[in-house]
Amino acid sequence: MTELIKIQNTMSSVQIAELTGKQHKHVMRDIRNLIDSLSKSNETASGLVDFSADYHRGDRTQYKYLSPKTQDAIMNFAIGNTGVNNSQYQFQETSYMDAKGEQRPMYSLNKKACLLLASGYNVLLRAKIIDRWEELETEKRMQDLPSYQISSPRERAMKWIEEEEVRQQLALENKQQAERIEQQAETIEQQAEQIKEEAPKVLFAKAVETSQRSCLVAELAKILQQNGVQIGQNRLFKWLRAKGYLGKTGPYYNQPTQRSMEKGLFEIKQQTINKPDGSIIVTTTTKVTGRGQIYFVNKFLNENIVDVAV
């Protein structure tokens, strides 16, 4: 069968039935017969359908109301020629909803297929179909014309209004698109800034996690300074004592509290020193573990502690 393809400039079998006054089922029958004949023509390559002896190229009396060009077109469709590209006759089987709300089958035909179908009807029915096609083509040409080329003042005004509505819609869509692009750019910029701000924290955390090295409180103070916290060794010791991380008095002064040790924030390094007089001194140094370094840096940054005054 001739390939059925989707076409935009078409006339439906329902419209043809309304134009010709024929019953829709009869129009559908005619179309199916035409498609079947085209299929056979494709298979045999012997030309189009034999529409019977009613058509004679020399008999033009029944076409007296049609232009010579249209008469030639109708006669060519009726007689047929070997080697015609039948794929140009486009039919699409689809459906429509009838008065009862039920789906019914119908066909959509392009102009060439429609005129081919009309060539099997009498001259008055053919004229109605051809006139309707001319109306459709005129309407399409008018739609395609810019407003300043339309001669009718009323139609020119209507076309100008339509063009203005399209321009305003396009302007609105362009504005909305520009706003979306700007919002996306702002979001990307904010995300990039956040990544930039978080980078030192991430790098520091990864570096400490892979290191077993503990550091002195003085070194922790330097790390905090690098992350924007205004603090030195002495003030950090005071803050750690005030917050209960280090002891405040006696032999446990500046040594980790039990709570700090249980959390794994500190460790104690002891060193034995032999003096020349034979006495022995044991020194104790508080060091911050890798886990403690991450803990205190996150605490200061997350709580936005940038200046410590204790």
Backbone as numpy.savetxt, mean C-alpha at the origin, in Angstrom:
# Nx Ny Nz CAx CAy CAz Cx Cy Cz
-13.75 -21.29 -28.58 -14.59 -20.10 -28.58 -13.71 -18.86 -28.58
-14.20 -17.76 -29.22 -13.45 -16.52 -29.18 -13.21 -16.13 -27.74
-11.99 -15.71 -27.45 -11.63 -15.39 -26.07 -12.49 -14.24 -25.55
-13.06 -14.44 -24.36 -13.86 -13.40 -23.73 -12.94 -12.56 -22.86
-12.87 -11.25 -23.08 -11.98 -10.41 -22.30 -12.76 -9.24 -21.73
-12.21 -8.66 -20.67 -12.85 -7.52 -20.03 -12.67 -6.29 -20.90
-13.76 -5.58 -21.17 -13.72 -4.40 -22.01 -14.41 -3.25 -21.31
-13.91 -2.05 -21.54 -14.44 -0.90 -20.84 -15.55 -0.23 -21.65
-15.34 0.00 -22.94 -16.34 0.66 -23.78 -17.24 -0.41 -24.39
-18.32 -0.70 -23.70 -19.17 -1.81 -24.11 -20.64 -1.42 -24.09
-21.44 -2.30 -24.68 -22.89 -2.22 -24.59 -23.38 -3.59 -24.15
-24.26 -3.63 -23.18 -24.71 -4.91 -22.64 -25.87 -5.46 -23.46
-26.08 -6.75 -23.32 -27.20 -7.40 -24.01 -28.54 -6.85 -23.50
-28.56 -6.43 -22.23 -29.78 -5.82 -21.69 -30.08 -4.51 -22.40
-29.05 -3.69 -22.63 -29.23 -2.42 -23.34 -29.66 -2.66 -24.78
-29.06 -3.67 -25.39 -29.45 -3.98 -26.78 -30.91 -4.40 -26.84
-31.36 -5.20 -25.88 -32.76 -5.62 -25.84 -33.68 -4.42 -25.68
-33.29 -3.46 -24.82 -34.10 -2.26 -24.63 -34.13 -1.40 -25.88
-33.00 -1.30 -26.59 -32.94 -0.49 -27.80 -33.79 -1.08 -28.92
-33.70 -2.39 -29.08 -34.35 -3.05 -30.21 -35.78 -3.48 -29.93
-36.15 -3.53 -28.64 -37.47 -4.02 -28.29 -37.57 -5.53 -28.29
-36.42 -6.21 -28.46 -36.42 -7.66 -28.44 -36.37 -8.15 -26.99
-36.84 -9.38 -26.77 -36.71 -9.97 -25.45 -35.24 -10.28 -25.17
-34.87 -10.10 -23.93 -33.45 -10.29 -23.58 -32.99 -11.71 -23.86
-33.86 -12.68 -23.61 -33.45 -14.07 -23.84 -33.18 -14.32 -25.32
-33.88 -13.59 -26.19 -33.64 -13.75 -27.63 -32.30 -13.11 -28.02
-31.99 -11.95 -27.41 -30.70 -11.31 -27.67 -29.56 -12.22 -27.20
-29.73 -12.83 -26.02 -28.72 -13.75 -25.50 -28.54 -14.93 -26.45
-29.64 -15.43 -26.99 -29.56 -16.54 -27.95 -28.79 -16.12 -29.19
-29.08 -14.91 -29.69 -28.40 -14.43 -30.89 -26.89 -14.30 -30.65
-26.54 -13.80 -29.46 -25.12 -13.62 -29.14 -24.42 -14.97 -29.05
-25.06 -15.93 -28.39 -24.45 -17.26 -28.27 -24.27 -17.90 -29.64
-25.25 -17.74 -30.50 -25.13 -18.28 -31.86 -23.98 -17.61 -32.60
-23.85 -16.30 -32.39 -22.78 -15.55 -33.05 -21.41 -16.02 -32.55
-21.28 -16.19 -31.24 -20.01 -16.66 -30.67 -19.69 -18.05 -31.21
-20.70 -18.91 -31.31 -20.49 -20.26 -31.82 -20.03 -20.21 -33.28
-20.64 -19.30 -34.05 -20.26 -19.18 -35.46 -18.83 -18.65 -35.59
-18.47 -17.69 -34.73 -17.11 -17.17 -34.74 -16.10 -18.26 -34.38
-16.48 -19.10 -33.43 -15.60 -20.20 -33.03 -15.37 -21.15 -34.20
-16.43 -21.48 -34.91 -16.29 -22.35 -36.07 -15.46 -21.69 -37.15
-15.65 -20.36 -37.30 -14.88 -19.63 -38.30 -13.39 -19.67 -37.97
-13.06 -19.56 -36.70 -11.66 -19.65 -36.28 -11.07 -21.03 -36.57
-11.90 -22.05 -36.37 -11.42 -23.42 -36.56 -11.18 -23.74 -38.02
-12.04 -23.21 -38.92 -11.95 -23.56 -40.34 -11.20 -22.52 -41.17
-11.02 -21.30 -40.56 -10.38 -20.19 -41.28 -11.07 -19.92 -42.61
-12.39 -20.11 -42.64 -13.13 -19.92 -43.89 -13.94 -18.64 -43.88
-13.66 -17.73 -42.97 -14.39 -16.48 -42.94 -15.41 -16.46 -41.83
-16.24 -15.44 -41.83 -17.24 -15.28 -40.78 -18.50 -16.06 -41.13
-19.57 -15.71 -40.42 -20.81 -16.46 -40.53 -21.51 -16.19 -41.86
-22.17 -17.21 -42.41 -23.02 -17.01 -43.58 -24.38 -16.56 -43.06
-24.67 -15.27 -43.18 -25.90 -14.72 -42.63 -27.08 -14.87 -43.59
-26.99 -15.74 -44.53 -28.04 -16.07 -45.51 -28.00 -15.11 -46.68
-28.85 -15.40 -47.66 -28.83 -14.65 -48.92 -29.52 -13.31 -48.83
-29.99 -12.91 -47.63 -30.66 -11.62 -47.51 -29.69 -10.47 -47.71
-28.35 -10.74 -47.62 -27.36 -9.68 -47.70 -26.67 -9.76 -49.06
-26.70 -8.68 -49.79 -26.03 -8.59 -51.09 -25.31 -7.26 -51.15
-24.01 -7.31 -51.48 -23.22 -6.09 -51.50 -23.82 -5.05 -52.44
-24.47 -5.46 -53.53 -25.00 -4.48 -54.47 -26.36 -3.94 -54.08
-27.03 -4.57 -53.11 -28.39 -4.14 -52.75 -28.29 -3.17 -51.58
-28.40 -1.88 -51.82 -28.24 -0.87 -50.77 -29.58 -0.22 -50.40
-30.72 -0.69 -50.94 -31.98 0.01 -50.71 -32.37 0.00 -49.24
-32.08 -1.08 -48.52 -32.49 -1.15 -47.12 -31.58 -0.31 -46.21
-30.46 0.23 -46.77 -29.54 1.03 -45.99 -29.62 2.51 -46.35
-30.73 2.94 -46.98 -30.76 4.30 -47.52 -30.68 5.39 -46.45
-30.97 5.04 -45.19 -30.88 6.04 -44.13 -29.52 6.06 -43.45
-28.58 5.22 -43.89 -27.26 5.15 -43.29 -26.24 5.78 -44.21
-25.14 6.27 -43.61 -24.07 6.87 -44.41 -23.36 5.77 -45.20
-22.71 6.12 -46.34 -21.98 5.11 -47.12 -20.94 4.38 -46.30
-20.25 5.10 -45.40 -19.22 4.46 -44.59 -19.83 3.39 -43.68
-21.00 3.75 -43.08 -21.67 2.79 -42.20 -22.20 1.61 -43.00
-22.72 1.89 -44.24 -23.21 0.81 -45.09 -22.09 -0.18 -45.39
-20.90 0.34 -45.72 -19.78 -0.54 -46.02 -19.40 -1.37 -44.79
-19.43 -0.73 -43.62 -19.08 -1.46 -42.40 -20.06 -2.59 -42.14
-21.38 -2.29 -42.29 -22.41 -3.31 -42.06 -22.27 -4.45 -43.06
-22.07 -4.11 -44.33 -21.96 -5.15 -45.35 -20.73 -6.02 -45.13
-19.62 -5.40 -44.70 -18.42 -6.18 -44.43 -18.64 -7.14 -43.26
-19.34 -6.66 -42.24 -19.64 -7.53 -41.11 -20.56 -8.68 -41.55
-21.53 -8.36 -42.40 -22.51 -9.37 -42.80 -21.90 -10.42 -43.71
-21.14 -9.98 -44.73 -20.57 -10.91 -45.69 -19.41 -11.68 -45.09
-18.52 -10.95 -44.36 -17.34 -11.59 -43.76 -16.22 -11.73 -44.77
-15.00 -11.77 -44.27 -13.83 -11.93 -45.12 -12.88 -12.93 -44.50
-12.28 -13.78 -45.34 -11.30 -14.74 -44.85 -10.11 -14.00 -44.27
-9.65 -14.47 -43.12 -8.48 -13.86 -42.50 -8.81 -12.73 -41.55
-10.11 -12.48 -41.25 -10.48 -11.44 -40.29 -10.02 -11.87 -38.90
-9.45 -10.93 -38.14 -9.00 -11.22 -36.78 -10.20 -11.24 -35.85
-10.77 -12.42 -35.64 -12.00 -12.53 -34.85 -11.80 -12.18 -33.39
-10.54 -12.13 -32.91 -10.30 -11.79 -31.51 -10.70 -10.34 -31.21
-10.90 -9.53 -32.29 -11.34 -8.16 -32.08 -12.81 -8.08 -31.70
-13.55 -9.16 -31.92 -14.94 -9.20 -31.50 -14.96 -9.65 -30.05
-15.19 -8.72 -29.17 -15.01 -9.00 -27.75 -16.35 -9.15 -27.04
-16.48 -10.28 -26.35 -17.68 -10.59 -25.59 -17.26 -10.92 -24.16
-18.05 -10.46 -23.21 -17.79 -10.83 -21.82 -19.10 -11.27 -21.18
-19.10 -12.52 -20.73 -20.29 -13.03 -20.05 -20.25 -12.60 -18.60
-21.30 -11.93 -18.17 -21.36 -11.43 -16.79 -22.80 -11.59 -16.29
-23.22 -10.79 -15.34 -24.58 -10.93 -14.80 -25.11 -9.57 -14.37
-26.40 -9.52 -14.17 -27.06 -8.31 -13.67 -28.18 -8.74 -12.73
-28.71 -7.81 -11.96 -29.79 -8.10 -11.02 -31.12 -7.65 -11.63
-32.05 -8.56 -11.75 -33.34 -8.22 -12.37 -34.27 -7.54 -11.35
-35.51 -7.27 -11.78 -36.47 -6.56 -10.94 -36.81 -7.34 -9.67
-36.63 -8.66 -9.70 -36.92 -9.48 -8.53 -35.73 -9.59 -7.58
-34.62 -8.93 -7.97 -33.44 -9.01 -7.13 -32.62 -10.27 -7.35
-32.87 -10.96 -8.47 -32.15 -12.19 -8.76 -31.06 -11.93 -9.81
-29.97 -12.67 -9.70 -28.87 -12.53 -10.66 -29.21 -13.27 -11.95
-29.06 -12.56 -13.07 -29.34 -13.14 -14.38 -28.11 -12.96 -15.28
-27.88 -13.89 -16.19 -26.72 -13.75 -17.08 -26.94 -12.68 -18.15
-25.86 -12.07 -18.60 -25.91 -11.13 -19.72 -24.53 -11.08 -20.34
-24.44 -10.44 -21.50 -23.18 -10.25 -22.20 -22.87 -8.77 -22.32
-21.58 -8.46 -22.31 -21.11 -7.12 -22.67 -20.33 -7.24 -23.97
-20.63 -6.37 -24.95 -20.02 -6.43 -26.27 -19.30 -5.13 -26.57
-18.13 -5.24 -27.22 -17.50 -4.02 -27.70 -18.19 -3.58 -28.99
-17.76 -2.44 -29.52 -18.46 -1.87 -30.67 -18.47 -2.82 -31.87
-17.34 -3.43 -32.17 -17.25 -4.29 -33.35 -18.17 -5.50 -33.22
-18.18 -6.11 -32.03 -19.05 -7.26 -31.81 -20.51 -6.83 -31.86
-20.81 -5.64 -31.34 -22.19 -5.14 -31.33 -22.70 -4.90 -32.75
-21.85 -4.31 -33.60 -22.26 -4.07 -34.99 -22.38 -5.39 -35.75
-21.54 -6.35 -35.41 -21.64 -7.66 -36.05 -22.96 -8.31 -35.70
-23.36 -8.20 -34.44 -24.67 -8.72 -34.02 -25.79 -7.97 -34.74
-25.66 -6.63 -34.84 -26.70 -5.82 -35.47 -26.86 -6.15 -36.94
-25.80 -6.64 -37.59 -25.87 -6.94 -39.02 -26.85 -8.07 -39.30
-27.23 -8.82 -38.28 -28.23 -9.87 -38.47 -29.64 -9.42 -38.23
-29.81 -8.14 -37.82 -31.14 -7.60 -37.54 -31.61 -6.76 -38.72
-32.90 -6.35 -38.66 -33.40 -5.52 -39.76 -32.83 -4.12 -39.65
-33.05 -3.30 -40.69 -32.38 -2.02 -40.81 -32.74 -1.07 -39.68
-33.99 -1.09 -39.21 -34.39 -0.17 -38.14 -33.69 -0.51 -36.82
-33.58 -1.80 -36.54 -32.90 -2.21 -35.31 -31.41 -1.90 -35.40
-30.84 -2.11 -36.58 -29.43 -1.79 -36.77 -29.20 -0.30 -36.55
-30.09 0.53 -37.11 -29.94 1.98 -36.99 -29.98 2.41 -35.52
-30.86 1.78 -34.74 -30.96 2.14 -33.32 -29.66 1.83 -32.58
-29.07 0.67 -32.88 -27.83 0.27 -32.21 -26.69 1.19 -32.64
-26.62 1.48 -33.96 -25.54 2.35 -34.45 -25.69 3.76 -33.90
-26.92 4.28 -33.85 -27.13 5.63 -33.30 -26.71 5.69 -31.84
-27.02 4.62 -31.10 -26.65 4.61 -29.68 -25.13 4.61 -29.51
-24.43 3.87 -30.39 -22.97 3.87 -30.31 -22.41 5.27 -30.61
-23.00 5.95 -31.59 -22.55 7.30 -31.90 -22.76 8.23 -30.71
-23.89 8.06 -30.01 -24.16 8.88 -28.82 -23.10 8.61 -27.74
-22.79 7.32 -27.52 -21.80 6.96 -26.50 -20.44 7.54 -26.84
-20.04 7.45 -28.11 -18.75 7.97 -28.52 -18.69 9.49 -28.42
-19.82 10.17 -28.75 -19.88 11.62 -28.62 -19.74 12.02 -27.15
-20.45 11.29 -26.28 -20.36 11.58 -24.84 -18.93 11.39 -24.34
-18.28 10.33 -24.83 -16.90 10.08 -24.40 -15.96 11.18 -24.88
-16.16 11.62 -26.13 -15.32 12.70 -26.65 -15.53 13.98 -25.83
-16.79 14.25 -25.46 -17.09 15.43 -24.66 -16.44 15.34 -23.29
-16.43 14.13 -22.73 -15.80 13.94 -21.42 -14.29 14.17 -21.50
-13.70 13.78 -22.63 -12.26 13.91 -22.78 -11.82 15.33 -23.11
-12.75 16.16 -23.61 -12.39 17.53 -23.98 -12.19 18.38 -22.73
-11.19 19.25 -22.72 -11.09 20.23 -21.64 -12.22 21.25 -21.75
-12.56 21.89 -20.65 -13.74 22.76 -20.63 -13.66 23.89 -21.65
-12.44 24.44 -21.87 -12.34 25.59 -22.77 -12.60 25.23 -24.23
-12.64 23.93 -24.57 -12.90 23.52 -25.95 -14.37 23.17 -26.19
-15.20 23.25 -25.18 -16.62 22.92 -25.32 -17.38 24.18 -25.70
-18.15 24.09 -26.76 -18.84 25.27 -27.28 -20.09 25.62 -26.48
-20.81 24.62 -26.00 -22.05 24.89 -25.27 -21.73 25.51 -23.91
-22.28 26.71 -23.61 -21.98 27.36 -22.32 -22.36 26.49 -21.11
-23.51 25.83 -21.21 -23.96 25.02 -20.08 -23.02 23.83 -19.86
-22.71 23.12 -20.96 -21.83 21.96 -20.83 -20.41 22.37 -20.46
-19.97 23.56 -20.96 -18.65 24.05 -20.61 -18.57 24.36 -19.11
-19.65 24.96 -18.57 -19.68 25.27 -17.13 -19.68 24.00 -16.29
-20.46 23.00 -16.73 -20.52 21.74 -15.99 -19.16 21.04 -16.01
-18.52 21.09 -17.19 -17.20 20.46 -17.31 -16.18 21.18 -16.45
-16.28 22.53 -16.39 -15.33 23.29 -15.58 -15.50 22.94 -14.10
-16.76 22.80 -13.67 -17.03 22.41 -12.27 -16.43 21.04 -11.98
-16.61 20.12 -12.93 -16.06 18.77 -12.76 -14.54 18.82 -12.68
-13.92 19.61 -13.56 -12.46 19.74 -13.53 -11.97 20.35 -12.23
-12.71 21.36 -11.74 -12.32 22.01 -10.50 -12.43 21.05 -9.32
-13.47 20.23 -9.31 -13.62 19.24 -8.25 -12.45 18.24 -8.27
-12.06 17.84 -9.48 -10.93 16.91 -9.61 -9.65 17.57 -9.11
-9.44 18.86 -9.50 -8.24 19.57 -9.06 -8.19 19.70 -7.54
-9.35 20.03 -6.95 -9.39 20.17 -5.49 -9.15 18.84 -4.79
-9.70 17.78 -5.36 -9.49 16.46 -4.78 -8.02 16.06 -4.85
-7.41 16.32 -6.02 -5.98 16.01 -6.18 -5.13 16.84 -5.22
-5.51 18.12 -5.06 -4.75 18.99 -4.14 -4.87 18.48 -2.71
-6.08 18.02 -2.33 -6.28 17.48 -0.99 -5.48 16.20 -0.79
-5.51 15.33 -1.79 -4.76 14.08 -1.69 -3.26 14.35 -1.62
-2.78 15.33 -2.41 -1.35 15.67 -2.37 -0.96 16.23 -1.01
-1.85 17.05 -0.44 -1.58 17.62 0.89 -1.52 16.53 1.95
-2.50 15.62 1.89 -2.53 14.52 2.85 -1.31 13.63 2.70
-0.90 13.39 1.45 0.28 12.58 1.21 1.54 13.27 1.75
1.62 14.58 1.54 2.76 15.33 2.05 2.81 15.29 3.58
1.63 15.40 4.22 1.57 15.33 5.68 1.99 13.96 6.18
1.55 12.91 5.48 1.95 11.56 5.87 3.46 11.37 5.75
4.02 11.89 4.65 5.46 11.78 4.45 6.22 12.54 5.54
5.70 13.73 5.88 6.35 14.54 6.92 6.29 13.82 8.27
5.12 13.23 8.59 4.99 12.49 9.85 5.92 11.29 9.88
6.02 10.59 8.75 6.93 9.44 8.69 8.38 9.89 8.88
8.72 11.04 8.26 10.09 11.55 8.40 10.38 11.91 9.85
9.40 12.54 10.53 9.58 12.89 11.94 9.74 11.65 12.80
8.93 10.63 12.50 9.02 9.38 13.26 10.39 8.73 13.07
10.85 8.71 11.83 12.17 8.12 11.54 13.26 8.90 12.25
13.14 10.25 12.24 14.15 11.09 12.90 14.16 10.84 14.41
12.96 10.72 15.00 12.86 10.45 16.44 13.46 9.08 16.77
13.17 8.09 15.94 13.71 6.76 16.18 15.24 6.76 16.05
15.74 7.51 15.05 17.19 7.59 14.87 17.84 8.27 16.07
17.19 9.34 16.57 17.73 10.05 17.73 17.72 9.15 18.97
16.63 8.39 19.11 16.54 7.48 20.25 17.61 6.40 20.18
17.83 5.88 18.98 18.88 4.86 18.81 20.25 5.46 19.14
20.45 6.73 18.70 21.72 7.40 18.98 21.92 7.58 20.47
20.83 7.96 21.17 20.92 8.17 22.61 21.15 6.86 23.36
20.51 5.80 22.86 20.61 4.51 23.55 21.91 3.78 23.23
22.58 4.21 22.16 23.77 3.47 21.73 24.82 3.32 22.82
25.18 4.40 23.56 26.20 4.23 24.60 25.77 3.23 25.67
24.49 3.26 26.03 24.00 2.34 27.05 24.11 0.90 26.56
23.70 0.70 25.32 23.73 -0.66 24.76 25.15 -1.16 24.66
26.03 -0.31 24.12 27.43 -0.73 23.98 28.06 -0.99 25.35
27.75 -0.11 26.31 28.31 -0.29 27.66 27.82 -1.60 28.26
26.50 -1.86 28.17 25.93 -3.07 28.76 26.55 -4.31 28.13
26.68 -4.30 26.78 27.26 -5.47 26.11 28.72 -5.67 26.52
29.43 -4.56 26.62 30.85 -4.66 26.98 31.01 -5.22 28.39
30.19 -4.74 29.33 30.31 -5.18 30.72 29.86 -6.62 30.88
28.78 -6.98 30.13 28.24 -8.34 30.24 29.28 -9.38 29.82
30.10 -9.03 28.85 31.10 -10.00 28.37 32.41 -9.90 29.14
32.46 -9.02 30.14 33.69 -8.85 30.93 33.45 -9.28 32.37
34.42 -9.96 32.92 34.33 -10.36 34.32 35.06 -9.36 35.22
35.53 -8.26 34.66 36.35 -7.31 35.40 35.50 -6.43 36.30
35.86 -6.36 37.55 35.25 -5.40 38.47 36.04 -4.11 38.41
35.40 -3.03 38.88 36.08 -1.74 38.83 35.97 -1.04 40.18
36.84 -0.10 40.39 36.79 0.71 41.59 35.63 1.70 41.51
35.22 2.21 42.67 34.15 3.20 42.68 34.56 4.43 41.89
35.82 4.77 41.94 36.30 5.92 41.17 36.11 5.70 39.67
36.33 4.45 39.22 36.13 4.15 37.79 34.65 4.21 37.43
33.78 3.75 38.34 32.34 3.84 38.10 31.91 5.29 37.97
32.49 6.16 38.77 32.17 7.58 38.68 32.53 8.14 37.31
33.67 7.70 36.76 34.07 8.15 35.42 33.10 7.65 34.34
32.65 6.40 34.51 31.69 5.84 33.54 30.40 6.65 33.58
29.94 7.01 34.78 28.72 7.81 34.90 28.91 9.19 34.29
30.08 9.77 34.47 30.35 11.08 33.87 30.27 11.01 32.34
30.77 9.91 31.77 30.71 9.74 30.31 29.28 9.63 29.81
28.36 9.27 30.71 26.94 9.15 30.33 26.13 10.35 30.80
26.82 11.46 31.11 26.12 12.71 31.40 25.79 12.96 32.84
26.27 12.14 33.76 25.99 12.34 35.18 27.15 13.12 35.80
26.83 14.25 36.41 27.86 15.09 37.03 28.17 14.57 38.44
29.18 13.74 38.54 29.51 13.13 39.81 30.98 12.71 39.80
31.61 12.79 40.99 32.99 12.33 41.15 33.06 11.20 42.16
34.28 10.77 42.46 34.45 9.62 43.36 33.86 9.89 44.74
34.21 11.03 45.35 33.77 11.30 46.72 32.25 11.40 46.82
31.66 12.13 45.86 30.20 12.27 45.90 29.50 10.94 45.63
30.10 10.10 44.81 29.51 8.78 44.54 29.57 7.91 45.80
30.70 7.97 46.53 30.78 7.24 47.79 29.68 7.71 48.76
29.52 9.03 48.85 28.51 9.59 49.75 27.11 9.13 49.34
26.85 9.13 48.02 25.52 8.70 47.53 25.28 7.23 47.83
26.31 6.38 47.63 26.18 4.95 47.90 25.93 4.69 49.39
26.61 5.48 50.26 26.36 5.32 51.69 24.96 5.79 52.05
24.55 6.93 51.49 23.23 7.49 51.81 22.10 6.57 51.35
22.29 5.87 50.23 21.24 4.99 49.69 21.31 3.58 50.27
22.27 3.33 51.18 22.32 2.03 51.85 23.06 0.95 51.09
23.86 1.33 50.10 24.63 0.33 49.36 25.97 0.05 50.06
26.51 1.05 50.78 27.77 0.90 51.51 27.54 1.25 52.97
28.41 0.64 53.83 28.32 0.94 55.25 28.70 2.38 55.56
28.12 2.90 56.66 28.33 4.32 56.98 29.34 4.55 58.10
29.52 3.57 59.01 30.39 3.80 60.17 31.19 2.56 60.52
32.17 2.77 61.43 32.91 1.67 61.99 33.74 0.90 60.99
34.02 -0.37 61.31 34.87 -1.20 60.43 34.23 -1.48 59.08
32.93 -1.22 58.92 32.22 -1.50 57.66 32.04 -0.24 56.81
32.77 0.82 57.19 32.68 2.07 56.45 33.14 1.86 55.01
32.31 2.26 54.07 32.55 2.12 52.63 32.66 0.68 52.16
32.19 -0.24 52.99 32.14 -1.64 52.56 30.69 -2.01 52.20
30.51 -2.93 51.28 29.15 -3.26 50.83 28.28 -3.76 51.98
27.04 -3.34 51.95 26.07 -3.86 52.92 25.66 -5.27 52.50
24.98 -5.95 53.40 24.54 -7.31 53.11 23.60 -7.33 51.91
22.74 -6.33 51.81 21.79 -6.25 50.67 22.54 -6.12 49.35
23.59 -5.29 49.32 24.37 -5.10 48.10 25.09 -6.38 47.69
25.60 -7.08 48.67 26.31 -8.33 48.37 25.36 -9.38 47.83
24.17 -9.46 48.42 23.18 -10.45 47.95 22.76 -10.16 46.51
22.74 -8.89 46.14 22.38 -8.52 44.76 23.54 -8.71 43.79
24.73 -8.95 44.30 25.89 -9.15 43.44 26.42 -7.87 42.85
26.21 -6.73 43.59 26.64 -5.43 43.05 28.10 -5.13 43.35
28.61 -5.70 44.43 29.98 -5.40 44.84 30.72 -6.70 45.18
32.03 -6.54 45.24 32.86 -7.60 45.79 33.99 -6.94 46.59
34.54 -7.69 47.53 35.61 -7.17 48.38 36.91 -7.85 48.02
37.90 -7.03 47.75 39.23 -7.54 47.48 40.13 -7.25 48.69
40.70 -8.30 49.27 41.60 -8.14 50.42 43.04 -8.37 49.98
43.92 -7.58 50.53 45.35 -7.68 50.22 46.16 -7.67 51.52
47.10 -8.61 51.61 47.95 -8.71 52.81 49.29 -8.05 52.52
49.71 -7.15 53.46 50.98 -6.43 53.30 51.89 -6.77 54.49
53.07 -7.25 54.20 54.07 -7.54 55.23 54.97 -6.33 55.42
54.97 -5.77 56.59 55.78 -4.59 56.88 57.19 -5.01 57.30
58.18 -4.12 57.21 59.58 -4.43 57.56 59.74 -4.86 59.03
58.88 -4.35 59.89 59.02 -4.71 61.29 58.40 -6.06 61.60
57.91 -6.76 60.54 57.34 -8.08 60.72 55.84 -8.09 60.95
55.25 -6.91 61.06 53.79 -6.87 61.23 53.08 -7.07 59.90
51.85 -7.46 59.98 51.04 -7.74 58.78 49.81 -6.82 58.80
49.59 -6.21 57.63 48.39 -5.36 57.48 47.50 -5.95 56.39
46.23 -6.05 56.67 45.26 -6.53 55.68 44.40 -5.35 55.24
44.45 -5.04 53.93 43.65 -3.94 53.38 42.42 -4.50 52.66
41.37 -3.76 52.73 40.10 -4.17 52.09 39.69 -3.10 51.08
39.43 -3.52 49.85 39.02 -2.60 48.78 37.65 -3.02 48.24
36.74 -2.06 48.20 35.40 -2.33 47.64 35.44 -2.11 46.12
35.00 -3.11 45.38 34.99 -3.00 43.92 33.57 -3.30 43.40
33.23 -2.64 42.31 31.91 -2.79 41.70 31.98 -3.89 40.64
31.10 -4.89 40.76 31.10 -5.99 39.80 30.54 -5.52 38.44
30.69 -6.36 37.41 30.10 -6.04 36.10 28.60 -5.85 36.20
27.97 -6.72 36.99 26.52 -6.60 37.19 26.19 -5.28 37.90
27.02 -4.90 38.88 26.80 -3.66 39.61 26.97 -2.45 38.72
27.93 -2.49 37.80 28.15 -1.37 36.90 26.90 -1.12 36.04
26.34 -2.21 35.48 25.11 -2.08 34.68 23.98 -1.55 35.54
23.87 -2.07 36.75 22.79 -1.68 37.65 22.83 -0.19 37.94
23.99 0.35 38.31 24.09 1.76 38.71 23.97 2.70 37.51
24.56 2.31 36.37 24.41 3.16 35.19 22.94 3.26 34.79
22.23 2.12 34.75 20.82 2.14 34.40 20.00 2.91 35.41
20.35 2.78 36.68 19.60 3.49 37.72 19.73 5.00 37.56
20.95 5.47 37.35 21.16 6.91 37.19 20.47 7.43 35.92
20.60 6.69 34.81 20.05 7.17 33.54 18.53 7.06 33.51
17.99 5.93 33.98 16.54 5.74 33.94 15.82 6.68 34.88
16.44 6.99 36.01 15.83 7.93 36.96 16.26 9.36 36.68
16.96 9.56 35.56 17.38 10.88 35.10 18.14 11.65 36.18
19.02 10.95 36.87 19.86 11.59 37.88 21.11 12.13 37.17
21.15 13.44 36.97 22.26 14.03 36.21 23.21 14.81 37.10
22.76 15.14 38.31 23.63 15.91 39.21 23.37 15.43 40.64
24.41 14.95 41.29 24.26 14.39 42.63 24.83 15.39 43.63
23.97 15.85 44.52 24.40 16.77 45.58 23.94 16.17 46.91
24.83 15.51 47.59 24.45 14.88 48.86 25.30 15.43 49.98
